[in-house]
């Protein structure tokens, strides 16, 4: 009852009152529902908050957002002066109310508050933090989570996500915050649109001059569609076809089971459109547009576009495949370094991503950093960063503007690369082959095994203490285990959100004959997968 009394939102009070009444009346499942909602506050991690939209301390609601913002405001103001904080949102359930709640608390704490005027991509909020010289930014978003979820993401003055110990300090401040109904609030937040400045910056990203490219695009019911089309147009790419059924923001994500381009089936509508319009490149953004996935004609089933019948446009016969995050990361990193113009460039990726980028960097005499997982580490990989990526479809292609993953900027740069290659009679698969010949075939695979935490932790400790014969072992972080042997790597870490153990496999096969090397790498990767299954289930 105390939480209900302290909740400033009438709808949430009514919702939790109904849940309580159902539990007291022994309605089926009601006791478990109440216990789950009251199991504790949502944890404030390095990405902020994320959870189901529902009443109670273990959900995303106005009361939780107020207390989280009060804690953030106390932490930001611990030195005295108050600066500007920017607040933005996506189009999920609850986002508008949560955005308003955060803005009111920040204004009540004495900060100058600027609110993005409409649902906009997360990279626009990250850009706004640096563009407006803000002390922090808050984006209300659950990225590619299921429709029932929402979240609260924090950027600091450098435009990057939180990194320890800031997250723990803010969580402590949230714990010390007063009840939500007692948190001071005020009006005075001012709308501010930085979209034009963002588009101008992204529009200048292309390195080449070619612009002839047909693009199929989906924002996957998220907020990135309009901004992405405008960004591509600003960069000179005007032949863009958007998946009509997924073009408008829709918090229910009705055409996809799970709104994540990595999920099986999520890009089916995109690839059908790409084949229908005979596109050169397919692009899928996740719902808040910080991730980007690329699709290309599948040359293993159909001839490469460069060799196709020039009169076949519109035939819709080509089959397509989505590139892996590692393939796209290698392509974009190579493209940026190949274009030159950096005095002492650094590129970075994570310990679970392909080692191809390290080899590419060495080929250009560039510096390379391998970090722990997450963009909070990638963008802090060192001075002179020009590119960073993680295998989960995140790419930072303009760190001076957006110090986080930016799916729209990555899409523009990918179009620049694809158009440049097309003008030379080549395509992205040709460039991937070129990289393989120069650096070896790097074949990667991610495997997730559902395991309860105790069994999961025991498996990791067993491998650390007694690594299989022939493998060296390293532990770059308490929850990450890296095993290596000649031409092969295995990274194991527990999922931070699910009872799963994640394994990231890589084999590197030198190339004499490319076709033979690809086949050999595929065979080795499958053998490694079977070996890993046995290791983790022992």
HUMO-V273784 format. One record per backbone hydrogen bond with DSSP energy under -0.5 kcal/mol. NH is the residue of the N-H (numbers start at 0). CO is the residue of the C=O. E is the energy in kcal/mol with one decimal. If there is no record, write none. Layout:
<<NH	CO	E> <NH	CO	E>>
This chain:
<<4	0	-2.5> <5	1	-1.7> <6	2	-0.6> <6	3	-1.0> <7	5	-0.5> <9	7	-0.6> <12	8	-2.3> <13	9	-2.7> <14	10	-2.3> <15	11	-2.6> <16	12	-2.1> <17	13	-2.1> <18	14	-2.1> <19	15	-2.6> <20	16	-2.5> <21	17	-2.6> <22	18	-2.2> <23	19	-2.6> <24	20	-1.7> <25	22	-1.4> <26	21	-2.8> <29	26	-2.0> <30	26	-0.6> <32	28	-2.1> <33	29	-2.7> <34	30	-2.6> <35	31	-2.4> <36	32	-2.3> <37	33	-1.9> <38	35	-1.2> <41	56	-1.6> <44	42	-1.0> <44	47	-2.3> <47	44	-1.7> <48	151	-2.3> <50	149	-2.5> <52	147	-3.0> <53	51	-0.9> <53	59	-0.9> <57	36	-2.2> <58	55	-1.4> <59	51	-3.0> <60	58	-0.7> <64	60	-2.5> <65	61	-2.7> <66	62	-2.2> <67	63	-2.5> <68	64	-2.6> <69	65	-2.4> <70	66	-2.2> <71	67	-2.4> <72	68	-3.0> <73	69	-2.4> <74	70	-2.2> <75	71	-2.9> <76	72	-2.3> <77	74	-1.1> <78	75	-0.5> <79	76	-1.5> <84	111	-2.6> <85	135	-1.9> <86	113	-2.6> <87	137	-2.8> <89	139	-2.0> <94	91	-1.9> <97	93	-2.6> <98	94	-2.5> <99	95	-2.1> <100	96	-2.3> <101	97	-2.4> <102	98	-2.3> <103	99	-2.4> <104	100	-2.0> <105	101	-2.3> <106	102	-2.4> <107	103	-2.3> <108	104	-1.3> <109	106	-1.6> <110	105	-2.3> <111	82	-2.2> <112	110	-0.6> <113	84	-2.4> <113	111	-0.5> <114	189	-2.1> <115	86	-2.7> <119	88	-2.2> <121	287	-1.9> <122	287	-0.5> <123	120	-0.9> <124	120	-1.2> <125	121	-2.4> <126	122	-2.4> <127	123	-2.4> <128	124	-1.6> <129	125	-0.9> <130	126	-2.6> <131	127	-2.6> <132	129	-1.0> <133	128	-2.6> <134	83	-3.0> <135	83	-1.0> <136	154	-2.4> <137	85	-2.9> <138	152	-2.7> <139	87	-2.3> <140	138	-0.9> <140	150	-0.6> <144	141	-2.7> <148	145	-1.9> <149	50	-2.6> <151	48	-2.5> <152	138	-3.0> <154	136	-2.8> <155	159	-2.3> <156	134	-0.8> <158	155	-2.7> <161	45	-0.6> <161	153	-0.8> <165	162	-1.7> <168	164	-2.3> <169	165	-2.6> <170	166	-2.4> <171	167	-2.1> <172	168	-1.8> <173	169	-2.2> <174	170	-2.3> <175	171	-1.5> <176	173	-1.3> <180	5	-1.3> <181	178	-1.8> <182	178	-0.6> <182	179	-1.2> <185	103	-1.5> <189	112	-2.5> <191	114	-2.4> <193	191	-0.6> <197	193	-2.5> <198	194	-3.1> <199	195	-2.5> <200	196	-2.0> <201	197	-2.7> <202	198	-2.8> <203	199	-0.7> <203	200	-1.0> <204	201	-1.9> <212	210	-1.0> <214	212	-0.5> <214	238	-2.8> <215	280	-2.4> <216	240	-2.9> <217	282	-2.1> <220	245	-2.1> <221	218	-1.6> <222	286	-2.6> <227	223	-2.6> <228	224	-2.5> <229	225	-2.4> <230	226	-2.5> <231	227	-2.8> <232	228	-2.4> <233	229	-2.7> <234	230	-1.8> <235	232	-1.2> <236	231	-3.2> <237	235	-0.8> <239	237	-1.6> <240	214	-3.1> <242	216	-2.4> <243	241	-0.6> <245	242	-1.4> <246	243	-1.1> <249	220	-2.4> <252	249	-1.8> <255	252	-1.2> <259	257	-2.7> <262	259	-2.3> <265	262	-1.9> <267	264	-1.4> <270	266	-2.6> <271	267	-2.2> <272	268	-2.0> <273	269	-2.7> <274	270	-2.2> <275	271	-2.2> <276	272	-2.7> <277	273	-0.6> <278	273	-2.6> <279	213	-3.1> <280	213	-1.6> <281	294	-2.4> <282	215	-2.8> <283	292	-2.7> <284	217	-2.7> <285	290	-1.3> <286	258	-0.7> <288	285	-2.1> <291	392	-2.0> <292	283	-2.8> <294	281	-2.7> <295	320	-2.8> <297	318	-2.9> <298	296	-1.0> <300	297	-1.7> <301	297	-2.3> <306	303	-1.9> <307	304	-1.4> <311	308	-2.2> <314	311	-2.2> <315	274	-0.6> <320	295	-2.6> <322	293	-3.1> <327	323	-2.3> <328	324	-2.4> <329	325	-2.4> <330	326	-2.2> <331	327	-2.8> <332	328	-2.4> <333	329	-2.2> <334	330	-2.3> <335	331	-2.4> <336	332	-2.2> <337	333	-2.9> <338	334	-1.6> <339	335	-0.8> <339	336	-0.6> <345	383	-2.0> <346	366	-2.2> <347	386	-2.0> <348	368	-1.9> <349	388	-0.6> <350	370	-2.2> <352	349	-1.4> <356	353	-0.5> <358	354	-1.4> <359	355	-2.7> <360	356	-2.8> <361	357	-2.1> <362	358	-1.9> <363	359	-1.1> <363	360	-0.8> <364	360	-0.5> <364	361	-1.0> <365	360	-2.8> <366	344	-2.7> <368	346	-2.1> <370	348	-2.5> <370	368	-0.5> <376	373	-1.3> <377	373	-1.8> <378	374	-2.1> <379	376	-0.9> <380	377	-1.7> <384	381	-0.7> <385	345	-2.9> <386	345	-1.0> <387	395	-1.8> <388	347	-1.7> <389	393	-2.1> <392	390	-0.6> <393	389	-1.3> <394	289	-0.5> <395	387	-3.3> <396	394	-0.7> <400	397	-2.2> <401	397	-2.4> <403	401	-1.2> <405	394	-2.7> <406	288	-1.2> <407	288	-0.8> <409	405	-2.1> <410	406	-1.9> <411	407	-2.2> <412	408	-2.2> <413	409	-2.5> <414	410	-2.2> <415	411	-2.1> <416	412	-2.2> <417	413	-2.8> <418	414	-2.9> <419	415	-2.1> <420	416	-2.5> <421	417	-2.5> <422	418	-2.3> <423	419	-0.8> <423	420	-0.7> <424	421	-2.0> <425	420	-2.9> <430	426	-1.8> <431	427	-2.5> <432	428	-2.4> <433	429	-2.2> <434	430	-2.5> <435	431	-2.3> <436	432	-2.5> <437	433	-1.9> <438	434	-2.7> <439	435	-2.8> <440	508	-2.8> <441	439	-0.6> <442	440	-0.7> <442	506	-2.5> <444	504	-1.9> <446	502	-3.1> <448	500	-2.7> <450	448	-0.5> <450	498	-1.9> <455	451	-2.9> <456	452	-2.8> <457	453	-2.0> <458	454	-2.1> <459	455	-1.9> <460	456	-2.4> <461	457	-2.3> <462	458	-2.0> <463	459	-2.1> <464	460	-2.6> <465	461	-2.6> <470	467	-1.9> <471	483	-2.9> <473	481	-2.5> <476	479	-0.8> <479	476	-1.9> <480	491	-2.6> <481	473	-3.0> <482	489	-3.4> <483	471	-2.0> <484	487	-2.2> <487	484	-2.9> <488	505	-2.5> <489	482	-2.9> <490	503	-2.2> <491	480	-2.9> <492	501	-2.4> <493	478	-0.6> <494	499	-2.5> <499	497	-2.4> <500	448	-3.0> <501	492	-2.8> <501	499	-0.5> <502	446	-3.3> <503	490	-2.7> <504	444	-3.3> <504	502	-0.5> <505	488	-2.0> <506	442	-2.3> <507	486	-2.7> <508	440	-2.5> <509	507	-0.5> <511	509	-0.6> <513	511	-0.5> <516	512	-2.6> <517	513	-2.7> <518	514	-2.1> <519	515	-2.7> <520	516	-2.6> <521	517	-2.3> <522	518	-2.1> <523	519	-2.6> <524	520	-2.5> <525	521	-2.0> <526	522	-2.1> <527	523	-2.4> <528	524	-2.4> <529	525	-2.1> <530	526	-2.1> <531	527	-2.7> <532	528	-2.4> <533	529	-1.9> <534	530	-2.4> <535	531	-2.7> <536	532	-1.4> <537	533	-0.7>>
